[in-house]
Amino acid sequence: MDEATVDHYLKRIGAQRPATPTATALRDLHRRHLETVPFENLSIHLNEPIDLTEEALTTKIIDRGRGGFCYELNGLFAVLLEALGYKVHRLAASVHTGVGELSPAFDHMALMVELEERYLADVGFGAHTVYPLKLDWPEPQEDPEGTFLVVDGPNGDVDVLKAGEPQYRAEQRPRRLHDFARLAWWHSTSPDSHFRGAPRCSKRTEKGRISIVGNTLVETVGETQTKTTLTAEELPAAYETHFGFTLPHKFTNP
């Protein structure tokens, strides 16, 4: 990522360029990313290809002001961090399904950032941590999104828990971004992929979260959630108001 693109990316998330790669700067970049770049599956419903090349992600997320899902969000965030001097590893992860099972490997991508301590960064898992988690910290870690715990899993993997509930299991072996292309393609094309459900776009706000799911606007402030049904005519304006981009055309049935 060249210097001009780094500057545009930092402007996109409202961040200053850190003088040195520190844990404090990483926390700030992580929070700002979550509050400006939405987690969304809209490309699937707009018949746009999921392209994990740096050029395509730069065009989508920086130039067009869009978001994406984990491979796209963490994929480009990793490139930014590396351009700022951080040592970053892309980690393959399996998601806990809630019924005692794990999804396939590479179902999710998280990031390991090596500083004086190792951190697990993740701007692509929806309503997850606001700040990176310490990877080698055995105690619960408090975050605005709740209490998290990183524990040893089998075969050198780590499990991430939120309020005691397992979220995902990450390998610690470094991967390449294009290693995730096959699962990205599956999620965008398979009828069994949950991303092919309703169009969804969501980001954290200073007071909670704003989401559009299908034709429903969901505004969360603290413990209060308000839902508003939008007409087809109101939907484009809602995306522009809350997420800052214009839909190029109407959604199609996936």
C-alpha atoms as one frame of an Amber mdcrd trajectory, in Angstrom:
protein
   0.000   0.000   0.000   1.565   3.277  -1.103   1.702   6.419   1.037  -1.161
   8.175  -0.756  -3.457   5.197  -0.215  -2.452   5.004   3.449  -3.401   8.668
   3.839  -6.764   8.098   2.120  -7.440   5.058   4.320  -6.623   6.984   7.494
  -8.897   9.802   6.348 -11.638   7.245   5.652 -11.543   6.071   9.287 -10.842
   9.513  10.770  -7.444   8.563  12.194  -4.102  10.323  12.418  -0.980   8.566
  11.161   0.806   7.152  14.238   4.443   8.188  14.629   5.383   4.651  15.632
   3.503   1.332  15.697   2.332   1.135  19.318  -0.421  -0.723  21.149  -2.148
   2.585  21.918  -2.231   3.523  18.234  -3.476   0.030  17.335  -6.387   0.404
  19.762  -7.319   3.764  18.249  -7.157   2.473  14.662  -9.194  -0.601  15.604
 -11.989   1.399  17.254 -12.169   3.988  14.489 -12.322   1.274  11.831 -15.306
  -0.354  13.534 -17.119   2.993  13.794 -16.627   3.974  10.142 -16.318   0.856
   7.959 -19.427  -1.330   8.138 -19.668  -5.082   8.277 -21.880  -5.914   5.291
 -22.826  -8.616   2.786 -24.285  -6.271   0.168 -22.023  -7.329  -2.699 -23.656
 -10.757  -2.672 -27.066  -9.131  -3.118 -25.840  -6.612  -5.689 -24.266  -9.292
  -7.891 -20.790  -7.878  -7.261 -17.871 -10.342  -7.182 -15.960 -10.839  -3.937
 -12.393  -9.959  -4.954  -9.708 -10.235  -2.266  -6.939  -8.494  -4.187  -5.524
  -5.393  -2.532  -6.518  -3.264  -5.522 -10.146  -4.405  -5.440 -10.447  -3.996
  -1.671  -8.926  -0.522  -1.848 -11.434   0.502  -4.509 -14.394  -0.907  -2.594
 -13.596   0.128   0.975 -11.572   3.319   0.540 -12.657   4.832  -2.779 -16.318
   3.762  -2.736 -16.770   4.055   1.021 -18.196   0.555   1.367 -17.569  -2.210
   3.883 -17.423  -5.972   3.568 -17.198  -9.191   5.529 -14.248 -10.601   7.475
 -11.905 -11.460   4.615 -12.333  -8.011   3.099 -12.281  -5.930   6.291  -9.461
  -7.710   8.089  -7.719  -8.270   4.772  -7.342  -4.573   3.993  -6.852  -3.547
   7.635  -3.857  -5.901   7.766  -2.312  -4.157   4.751  -2.803  -0.758   6.409
  -1.191  -1.941   9.637   1.778  -3.357   7.749   2.202  -0.071   5.879   2.292
   1.676   9.275   5.072  -0.601  10.514   3.158  -3.299  12.367   4.022  -6.993
  12.087   0.753  -8.720  11.172  -0.238 -12.354  10.627  -3.509 -13.420   9.000
  -5.105 -16.242  10.976  -7.621 -18.833   9.813 -10.481 -19.397  12.232 -13.509
 -21.638  12.686 -16.704 -20.184  14.155 -18.512 -21.826  17.060 -22.053 -22.570
  15.907 -23.697 -22.455  19.310 -24.646 -26.124  19.227 -21.259 -27.493  20.214
 -19.866 -27.577  16.684 -17.276 -25.632  14.716 -17.609 -24.338  11.190 -14.905
 -25.329   8.643 -11.396 -23.900   8.805 -10.971 -20.555   6.998 -14.619 -19.708
   7.756 -13.331 -16.552   9.434 -10.141 -14.518   9.316  -8.628 -12.710  12.288
  -5.300 -10.912  12.723  -2.364 -11.407  15.068  -0.361  -8.228  15.651   3.070
  -8.607  17.240   4.350  -5.782  19.439   5.889  -6.114  22.904   2.873  -8.347
  23.435   0.817 -10.232  20.887  -2.677  -8.948  20.100  -5.698 -10.503  18.395
  -7.229  -7.804  16.203 -10.551  -8.296  14.431 -12.579  -5.618  12.631 -14.581
  -8.196  10.676 -16.726 -10.161  13.132 -19.694  -7.822  13.535 -20.545  -6.934
  17.141 -17.281  -8.131  18.623 -14.525  -6.355  20.566 -14.013  -2.620  20.230
 -10.324  -3.033  21.023  -7.790  -5.766  20.207  -7.440  -8.561  22.747  -4.157
  -9.591  24.325  -3.429 -12.994  22.881  -1.307 -14.331  25.752  -3.382 -12.999
  28.639  -5.024 -15.729  30.760  -7.421 -13.450  32.609 -10.769 -11.999  31.438
 -10.403  -8.828  29.371 -12.963  -6.053  29.760 -14.141  -4.274  26.614 -17.052
  -1.905  25.872 -18.729  -4.882  24.139 -18.412  -7.131  27.204 -16.021  -9.509
  28.946 -13.750 -11.559  26.693 -11.380 -14.419  27.343  -8.688 -15.913  25.125
  -7.873 -19.501  26.126  -5.708 -22.261  24.733  -7.470 -24.634  22.385  -6.329
 -27.943  20.876  -3.296 -28.209  18.582  -1.976 -24.771  19.447  -5.200 -22.961
  18.503  -6.869 -20.334  20.694 -10.541 -19.971  21.578 -12.154 -16.561  21.965
 -15.054 -16.371  24.429 -17.518 -13.540  25.050 -19.390 -13.591  28.366 -18.303
 -17.213  28.692 -19.695 -18.234  25.293 -17.225 -19.507  22.655 -17.104 -17.250
  19.579 -14.395 -18.693  17.336 -11.237 -20.806  17.336  -8.191 -19.332  15.599
  -5.057 -21.035  14.401  -1.765 -19.315  15.167  -0.152 -20.318  11.883   0.249
 -17.331   9.508  -1.784 -17.504   6.289  -1.939 -15.494   3.073  -5.005 -13.492
   2.088  -5.628 -15.516  -1.055  -5.726 -18.683   1.113  -9.224 -17.483   2.084
 -10.472 -17.007  -1.490 -12.129 -20.421  -1.735 -14.268 -19.873   1.390 -15.033
 -16.293   0.331 -16.343 -17.669  -2.958 -18.377 -20.338  -1.138 -19.955 -17.778
   1.188 -20.929 -15.599  -1.764 -22.374 -18.387  -3.923 -23.577 -21.325  -1.817
 -27.267 -21.505  -0.873 -26.062 -22.892   2.471 -24.152 -19.704   3.310 -25.838
 -17.495   5.901 -24.440 -14.457   4.058 -26.952 -15.179   1.308 -29.791 -14.432
   3.684 -31.083 -10.879   4.011 -28.877  -7.961   2.915 -27.148  -6.683   6.038
 -25.053  -3.629   6.854 -23.955  -2.729  10.374 -21.408  -0.649  12.235 -20.656
   0.416  15.764 -21.549   3.924  16.890 -20.360   5.901  19.902 -23.577   4.980
  21.717 -24.322   1.529  20.311 -24.869   0.183  16.816 -26.731   1.056  13.617
 -27.845  -1.677  11.218 -30.019  -2.223   8.190 -31.200  -5.819   7.838 -33.339
  -6.400   4.787 -35.711  -3.434   4.867 -35.473  -2.879   8.639 -33.442  -0.105
  10.227 -32.197  -1.213  13.668 -30.856   1.474  16.004 -29.301   0.290  19.267
 -28.434   2.719  22.058 -27.276   1.005  25.221 -29.915  -1.605  26.023 -32.621
   0.088  23.933 -33.276  -1.114  20.396 -35.563   0.619  17.914 -36.699  -1.004
  14.661 -38.155   0.904  11.713 -39.523  -0.697   8.556 -38.305   1.085   5.434
 -40.043   1.234   2.080 -38.134   0.424  -1.105 -38.044   4.153  -1.820 -36.628
   4.976   1.641 -33.927   2.303   1.618 -31.296   4.047  -0.582 -31.516   7.254
   1.449 -31.121   5.276   4.690 -27.888   3.717   3.443 -26.577   7.128   2.447
 -27.587   8.729   5.754 -26.262   6.054   8.084 -23.375   4.533   6.121 -22.341
   7.277   3.718 -22.609   5.435   0.419 -25.171   5.132  -2.336 -26.372   1.752
  -3.497 -25.454   1.377  -7.188 -28.706  -0.426  -7.968 -31.431  -2.491  -6.380
 -30.802  -5.773  -4.610 -31.483  -9.028  -6.420 -32.519 -12.307  -4.870 -29.298
 -14.299  -4.262
